[in-house]
Amino acid sequence: MEKKIPIQNRALAFPLSLVFVITLLISFFSFPIELVMLNDQSYEPVLESEEIISRYPDIISELLASHLFGNVPPGQLPKILSNREELRIVLEKYIPIEWSLSVFKDLTGRVLDYINFHIPNSSLKLDISELKTALILKSDSIALDYISALPWCSAAVIEEYTASIDKQDVFQLPPCKPSEKNSRTFTNPAAFYIEDIINKLPASVTISGVMPYDKNKFESSFYYYSLGHWVLRLLPIIAISLLIVIALLLRPERNVMLKWIGRLLVFTSSFGLIGLVIIMIGFDQFIVLLVNRYLNDLIEGFGVLLLRLIQKVGYITLVWVIISMIAVLAFGLFLLLVNRLFKPKVISGNSSNGESGIHKEEVLPVTMDGENQLQKEIQPETMEEIENKEKEISKRKKTINTDS
């Protein structure tokens, strides 16, 4: 006879099931985050897309302009180079796309290595040595394009400038575009100055100009991120352990155990799927609401780049979470099906009595015949039985002789 589940086992299985539901819902995100979101190979297709590649020169030019003129006092900057936005636009034209792509791939790899605890340094830098060489070689073209974008100089300004042309350098150049006759007298000093300040740049620059952050606050946040990452890796093991404990508590009744665990898995995965489908419908808007406040301090191009990366890679991550939930849902349905197919049959008391009565009636004659036969074999025959047998034998012999 199958044992009954103790009442204390049922009472303990219920709160453990609630804890298991919460743990399993969070555990669904563990492997997709590790395999997709924290994997640099997931970002390569996004980084190489045309939409993202077109933003690299804009971001680098903003970063470069901030390092070129960000720390220069207003009085020490030549008036002709005071239009920082126009200079940034000109620099953007001369930034190689291939170099930009390789730089951002390297930057993404460094960030992921840091948050995966592969490197200890949190400083995010861009190697610009190759860019410096390319811009220095094109300093004349940069100066010419920049000055050509300025408004025309008035006749009075040109007259004042040409009157003392021998005494003027880049700091005396007016912030305007001269006539073609005086073009070289503007572009040459500007080109030399641009070449000089580019040459003074270090081989690598930090991205704090486009992504400012408080170092102390960042280190504190990273500490809590490390703890959360560690717990996220442990959650699948905790969820499996809870499921095993629940199964052991309900083991005395196998059908109850299978039904309980199957329904638990089906309910948890179904609840998670419904929530994720709602999020997937408006996923882009959901991400904007979630991270928009953190992107306000970034330059426009860099903020848009981060937003696109989060949206595209996050979408792929959620797809894998949904696949995990569907697998758990299928396993729960399989347990319920097994419980239905192999459910033990219960025999009622009346039917068992009836079957035993029929069995007794059928077996009884056989048993009686067997007993009579055994008694005859064991007990000796009487004198009368022996005489009767001899008479029958003699009659048979006479009959045979008569016939012959």
C-alpha distance (Angstrom), angle and dihedral (degrees) to the residues before:
residue distance angle dihedral
M1 . . .
E2 3.85 . .
K3 3.79 116.3 .
K4 3.79 123.7 -117.0
I5 3.81 123.4 -120.4
P6 3.81 110.6 -108.2
I7 3.79 114.2 -115.2
Q8 3.81 91.8 -122.1
N9 3.82 90.2 56.9
R10 3.81 91.2 55.0
A11 3.81 90.9 46.2
L12 3.82 91.0 51.9
A13 3.81 94.4 43.5
F14 3.82 92.8 59.5
P15 3.87 99.2 61.4
L16 3.79 90.1 39.2
S17 3.80 88.1 55.0
L18 3.81 90.9 54.0
V19 3.80 90.9 50.7
F20 3.81 89.4 46.5
V21 3.82 92.0 53.8
I22 3.81 92.6 54.1
T23 3.80 92.7 43.1
L24 3.79 94.0 48.3
L25 3.81 93.3 48.3
I26 3.80 90.5 56.1
S27 3.81 92.3 40.3
F28 3.79 90.3 61.0
F29 3.83 87.2 72.7
S30 3.80 96.1 48.4
F31 3.81 102.5 83.1
P32 3.85 97.0 33.8
I33 3.81 90.2 53.0
E34 3.80 91.5 48.4
L35 3.81 95.6 43.2
V36 3.82 99.7 37.6
M37 3.79 116.0 15.0
L38 3.83 96.3 40.5
N39 3.80 94.6 39.3
D40 3.82 116.8 96.8
Q41 3.81 91.5 -149.9
S42 3.81 89.0 67.1
Y43 3.80 90.2 61.8
E44 3.80 99.0 49.1
P45 3.85 96.5 79.7
V46 3.80 89.7 47.9
L47 3.81 94.0 46.7
E48 3.81 90.8 49.2
S49 3.81 95.6 49.9
E50 3.80 116.2 113.4
E51 3.79 92.6 -122.4
I52 3.81 92.0 57.8
I53 3.83 97.8 37.9
S54 3.81 91.5 57.7
R55 3.82 89.8 61.3
Y56 3.81 97.4 55.0
P57 3.83 98.3 82.0
D58 3.81 90.5 48.1
I59 3.82 91.9 53.4
I60 3.81 94.8 44.2
S61 3.80 93.3 46.1
E62 3.81 90.4 52.6
L63 3.79 90.2 48.6
L64 3.80 91.5 46.3
A65 3.80 93.9 48.4
S66 3.79 90.8 50.1
H67 3.82 90.4 54.2
L68 3.81 93.9 42.8
F69 3.79 98.2 51.4
G70 3.79 105.8 5.3
N71 3.82 95.4 94.9
V72 3.81 97.3 35.0
P73 3.82 113.2 106.3
P74 3.82 113.5 -122.1
G75 3.80 93.4 -113.9
Q76 3.80 93.7 54.0
L77 3.80 96.5 52.5
P78 3.81 117.0 91.5
K79 3.80 112.2 -109.4
I80 3.77 91.4 -130.1
L81 3.83 90.1 61.3
S82 3.82 95.1 45.9
N83 3.82 93.0 105.4
R84 3.78 95.7 87.1
E85 3.81 96.3 172.1
E86 3.78 92.8 54.0
L87 3.80 91.2 48.2
R88 3.80 89.7 50.6
I89 3.81 90.7 52.9
V90 3.81 90.7 51.0
L91 3.80 92.7 48.0
E92 3.81 89.3 50.7
K93 3.81 90.2 62.1
Y94 3.82 91.8 58.3
I95 3.81 98.9 47.5
P96 3.85 109.7 105.6
I97 3.80 114.7 -122.2
E98 3.81 93.9 -145.7
W99 3.78 91.8 52.1
S100 3.82 91.0 47.6
L101 3.80 91.4 52.8
S102 3.81 93.3 50.2
V103 3.81 91.0 47.7
F104 3.79 94.3 52.0
K105 3.80 91.8 45.8
D106 3.78 89.0 53.1
L107 3.81 91.2 46.0
T108 3.81 92.1 50.1
G109 3.79 90.6 48.6
R110 3.81 91.1 51.5
V111 3.80 92.6 49.9
L112 3.81 92.2 49.4
D113 3.80 91.5 46.0
Y114 3.78 89.3 53.6
I115 3.81 96.6 48.6
N116 3.83 88.9 44.4
F117 3.83 88.5 55.2
H118 3.81 93.7 -116.1
I119 3.81 96.2 123.4
P120 3.81 127.9 30.8
N121 3.81 99.5 -147.3
S122 3.80 117.8 91.3
S123 3.84 94.9 -172.0
L124 3.80 109.3 119.3
K125 3.79 110.5 -152.6
L126 3.77 138.0 170.6
D127 3.80 121.1 -141.0
I128 3.83 104.4 -132.6
S129 3.81 100.7 168.0
E130 3.80 91.7 108.0
L131 3.80 91.3 45.8
K132 3.81 91.4 50.6
T133 3.80 90.7 55.8
A134 3.81 92.9 48.6
L135 3.83 93.3 48.9
I136 3.81 94.8 45.8
L137 3.80 90.1 54.0
K138 3.83 89.4 52.0
S139 3.80 98.2 41.4
D140 3.84 92.2 117.0
S141 3.81 92.0 53.7
I142 3.81 91.5 45.8
A143 3.82 92.0 51.7
L144 3.81 92.1 46.2
D145 3.80 93.8 49.3
Y146 3.79 91.8 46.2
I147 3.82 95.4 49.5
S148 3.81 90.9 44.4
A149 3.81 89.1 58.8
L150 3.83 93.0 55.5
P151 3.84 122.6 93.8
W152 3.80 117.7 -93.3
C153 3.77 118.4 -86.8
S154 3.80 116.9 -115.1
A155 3.81 121.4 -117.4
A156 3.80 91.7 -108.7
V157 3.79 92.6 54.1
I158 3.79 92.3 48.2
E159 3.79 91.2 48.2
E160 3.80 92.1 50.6
Y161 3.76 91.6 47.2
T162 3.82 96.4 47.9
A163 3.81 91.1 47.7
S164 3.80 91.4 65.3
I165 3.78 101.3 23.4
D166 3.77 94.0 134.3
K167 3.81 92.7 59.4
Q168 3.81 98.7 45.3
D169 3.79 130.1 95.0
V170 3.80 133.4 172.3
F171 3.81 92.3 -65.2
Q172 3.81 91.4 59.2
L173 3.81 95.3 48.1
P174 3.83 111.9 114.5
P175 3.85 117.0 -123.3
C176 3.79 95.0 -109.6
K177 3.80 142.3 85.4
P178 3.81 115.8 -92.6
S179 3.77 128.1 -148.1
E180 3.77 119.2 -84.7
K181 3.79 89.3 -100.9
N182 3.81 92.5 61.8
S183 3.79 96.4 33.8
R184 3.80 96.5 108.5
T185 3.79 92.8 50.2
F186 3.85 87.3 60.8
T187 3.76 102.2 37.7
N188 3.82 99.2 46.4
P189 3.84 97.1 57.4
A190 3.83 90.9 41.1
A191 3.82 91.5 49.8
F192 3.81 92.0 50.4
Y193 3.80 91.3 49.9
I194 3.83 93.4 47.4
E195 3.81 90.3 48.1
D196 3.80 90.6 49.9
I197 3.81 96.4 50.6
I198 3.82 91.9 44.7
N199 3.77 90.1 51.2
K200 3.82 90.2 52.9
L201 3.81 92.0 58.3
P202 3.82 115.7 106.8
A203 3.80 121.0 -111.0
S204 3.81 89.9 -105.3
V205 3.79 133.1 25.0
T206 3.80 131.2 -161.0
I207 3.77 121.2 -119.2
S208 3.80 93.3 -130.1
G209 3.80 87.6 110.9
V210 3.81 90.7 67.2
M211 3.80 98.7 26.6
P212 3.81 110.0 34.2
Y213 3.80 116.4 -173.1
D214 3.78 140.6 168.1
K215 3.80 107.1 -107.4
N216 3.83 95.5 -150.9
K217 3.78 92.7 47.2
F218 3.79 90.4 46.2
E219 3.81 92.7 52.9
S220 3.81 91.1 48.4
S221 3.80 91.2 49.9
F222 3.80 90.9 48.0
Y223 3.80 90.0 53.7
Y224 3.81 91.3 56.5
Y225 3.81 89.4 43.4
S226 3.82 89.4 55.9
L227 3.80 91.5 52.6
G228 3.81 92.0 46.4
H229 3.80 91.7 48.1
W230 3.80 91.0 51.4
V231 3.83 92.0 49.1
L232 3.81 90.8 47.4
R233 3.79 90.2 56.5
L234 3.82 91.1 50.5
L235 3.81 96.5 47.8
P236 3.85 96.9 82.1
I237 3.82 89.7 53.6
I238 3.81 90.4 47.6
A239 3.81 91.5 49.3
I240 3.82 92.7 50.5
S241 3.82 90.6 47.4
L242 3.81 91.5 51.8
L243 3.79 90.5 49.7
I244 3.81 90.9 51.9
V245 3.81 91.4 49.5
I246 3.82 91.2 50.5
A247 3.81 90.4 49.3
L248 3.81 91.3 51.0
L249 3.80 91.9 50.1
L250 3.81 91.3 53.0
R251 3.81 96.3 38.1
P252 3.86 96.8 108.5
E253 3.83 89.3 71.9
R254 3.78 108.1 41.1
N255 3.79 95.7 -171.5
V256 3.81 91.5 52.6
M257 3.81 90.7 47.8
L258 3.81 93.9 51.6
K259 3.80 92.4 45.1
W260 3.82 93.1 47.7
I261 3.80 95.5 48.0
G262 3.80 93.8 41.1
R263 3.79 93.0 51.5
L264 3.80 90.8 44.6
L265 3.82 92.3 54.6
V266 3.80 93.2 43.1
F267 3.81 93.2 49.0
T268 3.82 94.7 46.7
S269 3.80 96.0 46.9
S270 3.82 93.1 42.6
F271 3.81 91.4 51.0
G272 3.81 90.6 48.9
L273 3.81 92.7 47.6
I274 3.80 92.2 52.2
G275 3.81 90.8 51.1
L276 3.80 93.9 47.1
V277 3.80 93.3 48.0
I278 3.81 89.0 54.7
I279 3.81 90.3 49.9
M280 3.82 93.3 45.7
I281 3.81 91.7 55.0
G282 3.80 91.4 63.3
F283 3.79 99.5 18.6
D284 3.82 97.6 137.1
Q285 3.81 92.2 50.4
F286 3.79 90.4 45.2
I287 3.82 92.0 54.5
V288 3.82 91.8 47.6
L289 3.80 91.2 53.1
L290 3.79 90.7 46.6
V291 3.82 101.1 48.5
N292 3.80 104.7 18.8
R293 3.80 94.6 97.6
Y294 3.81 90.1 54.6
L295 3.82 92.4 52.6
N296 3.80 97.3 52.8
D297 3.81 93.2 88.0
L298 3.80 93.4 51.6
I299 3.77 126.3 87.7
E300 3.78 112.8 -95.4
G301 3.80 97.7 -108.0
F302 3.79 95.4 46.8
G303 3.80 92.6 46.0
V304 3.80 91.6 51.2
L305 3.83 90.1 48.4
L306 3.80 92.6 52.7
L307 3.79 91.4 45.6
R308 3.82 92.4 52.7
L309 3.81 91.9 47.7
I310 3.80 92.3 50.0
Q311 3.80 92.5 47.1
K312 3.80 97.2 47.8
V313 3.81 98.8 40.1
G314 3.81 91.4 39.1
Y315 3.80 90.2 53.5
I316 3.82 91.2 53.0
T317 3.80 89.6 48.0
L318 3.81 91.7 53.5
V319 3.80 90.2 49.9
W320 3.81 89.3 58.2
V321 3.80 90.4 46.5
I322 3.80 88.9 54.7
I323 3.81 90.3 49.5
S324 3.82 89.4 52.7
M325 3.80 91.3 50.3
I326 3.80 92.0 49.1
A327 3.84 89.8 52.1
V328 3.82 91.3 51.8
L329 3.81 90.4 45.8
A330 3.82 90.5 52.9
F331 3.80 91.0 49.6
G332 3.81 91.1 50.9
L333 3.80 91.6 50.3
F334 3.81 89.1 48.6
L335 3.82 90.7 55.5
L336 3.81 91.0 50.2
L337 3.82 90.1 49.5
V338 3.79 91.8 49.7
N339 3.79 90.2 50.3
R340 3.81 91.1 51.7
L341 3.81 95.2 46.8
F342 3.79 97.2 45.8
K343 3.78 99.6 35.9
P344 3.88 109.3 141.6
K345 3.85 116.8 -111.7
V346 3.80 116.8 -120.6
I347 3.92 115.0 -140.8
S348 3.81 115.8 -149.8
G349 3.85 122.6 -132.7
N350 3.86 96.3 -115.9
S351 3.76 94.1 52.4
S352 3.77 92.1 48.6
N353 3.81 91.7 50.9
G354 3.79 92.0 48.9
E355 3.76 92.6 50.4
S356 3.78 91.8 49.5
G357 3.85 91.2 50.5
I358 3.77 92.3 53.0
H359 3.71 90.3 48.0
K360 3.76 91.4 52.4
E361 3.82 93.2 50.2
E362 3.79 92.5 51.1
V363 3.76 95.6 46.0
L364 3.80 97.7 42.1
P365 3.88 99.0 76.5
V366 3.75 92.0 46.2
T367 3.73 89.7 51.4
M368 3.83 93.4 49.3
D369 3.82 93.3 49.4
G370 3.73 90.8 49.7
E371 3.79 91.9 51.3
N372 3.89 93.1 50.7
Q373 3.75 91.2 49.6
L374 3.77 92.4 50.5
Q375 3.80 91.3 48.5
K376 3.82 91.2 53.4
E377 3.75 92.8 49.5
I378 3.79 93.2 49.6
Q379 3.87 101.8 38.9
P380 3.98 117.7 69.4
E381 3.83 120.5 -118.0
T382 3.90 121.6 -105.7
M383 3.87 126.3 -117.7
E384 3.78 92.2 -106.3
E385 3.78 91.7 54.0
I386 3.82 90.3 49.9
E387 3.89 92.5 50.3
N388 3.79 91.9 48.0
K389 3.77 90.8 52.4
E390 3.85 91.7 50.2
K391 3.82 91.4 50.5
E392 3.78 91.2 51.5
I393 3.79 91.2 49.9
S394 3.84 92.4 50.4
K395 3.82 92.3 49.0
R396 3.78 90.2 52.5
K397 3.82 91.3 52.1
K398 3.85 93.1 50.8
T399 3.76 91.0 49.4
I400 3.76 90.9 52.0
N401 3.84 92.5 49.8
T402 3.80 93.0 48.7
D403 3.75 92.0 51.7
S404 3.76 92.8 49.7
